[in-house]
Every structure is written in C-alpha cells, then in structure tokens.
Amino acid sequence: MPQSTSRPAEPATRRIAISGASGFLGSTLIARLRRERVSIQRLRRASPVAAPDIAWQPANGQIDVASLDGADAVVNLAGAPIARRWTARRKREILDSRVDSTAVLSRAIAHLEHPPSVFISGSAIGIYGDRGDEELDEESARGTGFLADTTAAWEGAAAPAGDAGIRVVFVRSGLVLSPGGGALAKLLLPFRLGLGGRVGSGAQWMSWISLEDWVSAVLFALDADVSGPLNLVAPNPVPNAEFVTTLARVLGRPAVVPIPARAIDVLFGEMGRATLLGSQRVHPRRLIESGFEFSFPTLEQALRNELGDAGPDDWAYDIEPASPK
C-alpha cells in the first residue's frame, strides 16, 4: 500500500491576539503572520464568536479576558476611520473608538495570570500636529489640535499594561501606501484619469510608508528590544507636490489639476485642513537606531512595489479599497 507523502502541519510558533483584524492593515498583517505559522485570535464584536476568536464590546468595557491568557502578544489596531468630514459626533466616535479599545485591552492583559510579553498599540503621527518644515522624531513634543489630542489620549489609555510590566510599543503610523485601502486607494482613480495634482500650495510634508514595510516594522516591534513610540514612516518624507508628481510618473499620467486650499476647506472642513493641508516631516529615528532596514526607503520604490510599473495603459489594479473580511 503506497505511503502518503503529505506532511503534517507544522505547529504554530506563537499565539497573537489582534483587534482591527478586518481593516486593510489588520488583514494584511494577519496574512503575513499566518505564513510564519502564527496562531491568530481576532477580537470581534460579532456574536456569536467561535474559538479561537475572542468576543469583545470595547464601548461597553466587555471582553472575554480568559481567552487572552497565555497569548504571546496583543496587537490593537481598532479605531474608526478619520477620512470623513468631522462633525462633533464623528469626532467623539474617532476618539472613543481608539481610547475605549486600548483601555479595555490594556486593563485586561494587565491582570492576566500569563500576560503577553508585548502590547503593540496603534497610534499615529497625528500626535505631532501641523508643524510646517520642522523635522520631527519620537523625542519631539506633541502638537496641538484634534488629532494630537486624540492620539495622546489613545496612547495614554495603554498605561495599565505598562504599569503591569508589559512591554508597550506605540506604532505611530504615517500614510500607509496600498492600492487596497487608505489614502492611496482614493487617489488612484483621479490620477489615472489625468485629474490629479498638488493639494493647496503643495509645500506641506507627507510622511509615508509602504504597506510591506509597515507590516515588517510591526513584526520587528514584536521581537525587538524597544518600547514606547516608534514612528512607522519611511526615512524620506516628501512635500505634497513631489508626492503627486511621483505618483503621476509611476502611473504614466499627468498631474496638472491642482486642488486649491479653499476647496479643501469647503469640502472637508477641519478634517481636510488637518489631514490634507497639514504638514508633518517625520523621521523613523528610533526604528532605524534599533536596527530595522526598509525595503522601500524612497517614494518611487514604494509606489512601484505597491502598484507595479503601471504605465498609461495598465489598468489591472483594483482601485477600490478591499472589502472587509
């Protein structure tokens, strides 16, 4: 009788609990971790929740704490999207979704019998505020405005985990480049139609990172001897005018339709002024000093990796954000 040539599945190397798993960042991170034989527990609001996933309702302070016991790491990427006009209600949702999720998780793991060795807590370079041409790193003071205040509260909510001796890392993400989600996905259609151009003066700095480097940096933070804030941005931020020119060149399209600052103000209000016209020249000093190496340190390298060598007749990429899974 012939013997089977199939191999038994290799055991998982470790177990990691992740919130925000249905977002484009979370789903990409999970796919990478599974390739490395990591057992994933997704934190889910849906009911019922089947093991190994974990039920939680962060707005109500509820979580299945016992299911977290023994996890090697917890990664919190939960948070409502910010790219919509900010009403008072919307701002409250943006703030609460981040602070509540972080507070619930940090309190829960702080009291576990077998806590994780590391808590990766989502954060953003919005903590630095609108700073013009000033060069910023993790030692820079926090800025002012809604995003700075929100991000400071977001990071502050992780205090119980740090007080319990768990290593806490705040991944302060910049603009993550991916055709599957985020700002780049929204830019692709107008640019492919030849309707792209600088925003406002074009002088505002954009701090970006390729999706592949973002995932690699999170994996690096899981194991590296680092704690506190890490700027997840590439080492070469660019002004908006250079960003749109580079994107247009990669796509083989012109970038000759500027969007006046006044139009941004009318269309998007405070959100547009903060995210589209605000300037943040952020550097990943601690990430580099800790030994991380970027695969795509320049904008053109990153865009060509994410989009391919897309010429004017190359329309193969899906230009809509990926659907949540």
N, C-alpha and C positions, 0 to 999 in steps of 0.2 A: 504494500500500500504506500503510495508516494507521501512523503512528508511535506507538511506545509512550509512554505518559505517565508510566510508573513512573520514579522517581528512583533512582539508585544509592545504596546505603547509605553514609551519611557515615562517614568513618574515625574510629576510636577516638581520643579526646583523650589518653588515657594508659593505662598498664597498672598494675594494683594487685593484689598477691597477698594473699589473706585466709585465715586459719585460723578454725575455728569457723563455717564457712560454712553448716552445716546447722541451727544454732541459730536461735531466733526473732529474735535481734538480728542475727546474721550474714546471714540470708536477707533480712531487711528492708533492711539496708544495701546488699546486693548489688543488690536490685531498684532501689533509688534510684540507685546508681551506673550501672547499665546504661541507665537513662533518660537519663543525662547522657553517654552514649556512652563509658563507661569499659570497657576490656577487663579482664575478671576472670580471675585464676588462683586456683582454690580449692586449698588444701592438703588432701590427702585421704590417709587411712590405707588406703583400699580398694585392692585390687590386681586387675587392672592399672588404671593411671591413664592416661586419654587426654589428650593435649595439648588445650588449654593448661594443664590442671590439673597440680599438682605432687605427686609422691609423697613421703610422709614417714612416719616412725615415731618421734615425739619421745621416747617412752620408751626407745628404743634409740639415740637420738642420730643417727638416719639422716634424710637429706633430699637431694633432687635439687638440689644447690646451683646447678648450671649453669642450671637453668630460672628461677632468681631473678634472674640477671644482667640488668641493664637495666630492671628494674621501677622505676616511679616512686615507689612507696610499698609498704609492707608493713603490714598490719593484723592483729594477733594477738588473737583472741577465744576461743582454745581454753581449756577448763577444765571439769572435772567439776562437775555441779550440786551445790549445797550444801544444798538443802532436803530433806534426809533425816536421820534420826537418825544422829548421829556415833559410829560405832564407831572403834576405833583404826585398823582397816583403811580405813574410809571417810575418815578424816582424812588418812591418808597419800595416798590417791588424790586428794583435793582439792588437797593441797599439790603433789604430784608432777606432776599434770596441768598445773598452771599454771607451775611453775618449769621443768619439762623443756621444754615447748613454747617458752617465752620464751628459754631458754638456747640451744636448738638454732637458733632463728631469728636471734637476735642474733649468735651466733658466725658463722653462715653469711653473713649480709649484711655483716658487718664485713670479710670477706676477699674480697668480690667486686671484680672489675675495674671494674664500673659499678654501684656500690651505689645503693640508693634514697635519695632526699633526706630521707625521714622514715619513722620506725618508730612506728606507733601501737600501744602496748602496753596490753592490757586491765589493769584494776585495779579497785579497789572502795573505797567509803568505809568499809568494814570496817577499814581501816588505823587509823582514829581510835578504835576500841574503843567501849565503853559510857561515854558522857560526860555523861549527865543533861541539864541545861539549858544547858550550856556551848555558846557559839556557836563553830563550827569553820570554818576555811577552809584553804587549801593550806599556810599557814605554821604551822598547829597541829602540835604534836608528835604522833607516833604513839602509839596507845594500847597496851593490853595485852590478852592473850587469844589464842585460836587464830586468829581471823580477822585480827587485827592482825599477828600474827607471819607468817601465811601471805602476806598482802598485801605486807608488807615484803620477804619473800624473793622474791616474784613480781616486784616492781619491781627488786630488786637483780639479778635474772637478766638484765636488759637492758643491763648495764654494758658488755659488749663492743661493742655498737652505738654507744653514746655515746662510748666511748673512741676509736672509729674516726672520729669527727666527724659521725656521722649524727644528725640532729635526732630526739630521742626524746620522745614525749608519752605520759604515763600517764593514761589516761581512767578516773578514779576514779568509777565509776558508782554511783548510788543505786538506789532502787526504780524500775525502768522500767515504766511503765504501759501495758499492752497486753492486750486480751482474748485474744490469740493465744499467750500464754506468760507465764512468771514468776508472781509472787505474785497479781497481779490476776486472772489466769485461774482460779486456785484459789479465789478469794474469791467469784466471781460466782454460783456455784450456791447456796451457803448464803444469800447476801444476797438472791437472787431468790426464795428460798423463805421469806424473812422470818426467817431464823435467824442473821442477822449481829448483831454487837455489838462493843463495845470488847474489847481484849485486856489482861488484867491490870488495872492501875489506869487505863489509857488515857492516862496522862500522858507516856509515852515518845514522843520526837520521831521522826517519819518524814520522811526526805529522799527525795523522789521526782522523777521527770521523765517527761514524756510521751514515748512512743516516737518521735513525729515530731520533737520537739526533740532527743532523744538522737541520732538519725541526723543531723540538721542540725549538731549540735555536733561529731560525728566528722568530717563533711565540712569544717567550719570548721577543725578542728585539722589537717587535711591541708595546708591552704594558709596558715594564719595564722602570724605570726612568734612562735610560742610553743613552749616546750619544758618538760619536767618535768611535774609533776602538774597536772591540770585536774579539778576536781570537776564531774562531769556530773550535776547536780541542779538543779531549779528554784529560783528565788530565794525561795520561800515554803514552807519546811518546815512541817509541822503536827503537833500531838500526835495520837496514835493515835485518841483519842476524836473529834477533829474529822475525821480521815480517814474513819472508819467512818460518821459522821453524814452527811458529804458524799456518800459513795458510795451510801448508802441513799437520800438525797434524789434523786440523779441517776437511780437505778433505780426510784424511786417505791415503796420498800419500807420497813418499819420496821427499826430497828437496836436491838433490845431484849433480845438474848440474849448477855450478856457471857460471856467465857471467862476463868475465874479463872486467876491465875498458877500456882496449884498444878497445874491441869490441863495447862497448857503444859509444866510441868516433868516431870510423869508421862509425858505422851505423847511429848515430843520431847527431853527431857533438855537437854544442853549446847547443842545446835543451837537449840532453842526459846528458851532463855534469851538466847542471843546475838542471834538474828535477829528474834524476835517481842517480846521484853521489853526488849531493849537499846535505848538512846536515843542518837540521833545527830542533832544540829541543825546540818546542814552547809550552807554557802553557797557559791555558784559565783563567788567573788570574781575570780579570775584570768580566768575565761571572760567575765565582764561587762566587766572592765577592758580586755580585748583587743578588745572591740567586738561580741561576739555578742549577738544580740537573740532573746529567747524568743518563740515564737509563742503558748505557753500557760503563762504565768507563775503562774497560780493553779490550785489543785487542781480546782475545779469546771469551769473552762475545759478543763483537760486531760482529765478524765473524760468530759465531754460530747463532746469531739472523738473520743476513742477508742471510746466506747460509743454515741454518738448520744444524742438526747434520749429515753432509754429510760424510758417510763412503766411502770406496773404490768402492762400488757397487751402490752408489747413484748418478745417473746422471740426476736427474729430473729437475735440474735448467736450465733455459735458459742462456747459456753462452755468447750469443751475446748481445751487447747493445740494449736497447729498441729503436724501431723506433720512430722518432719524430711524434707527433700528431698534 
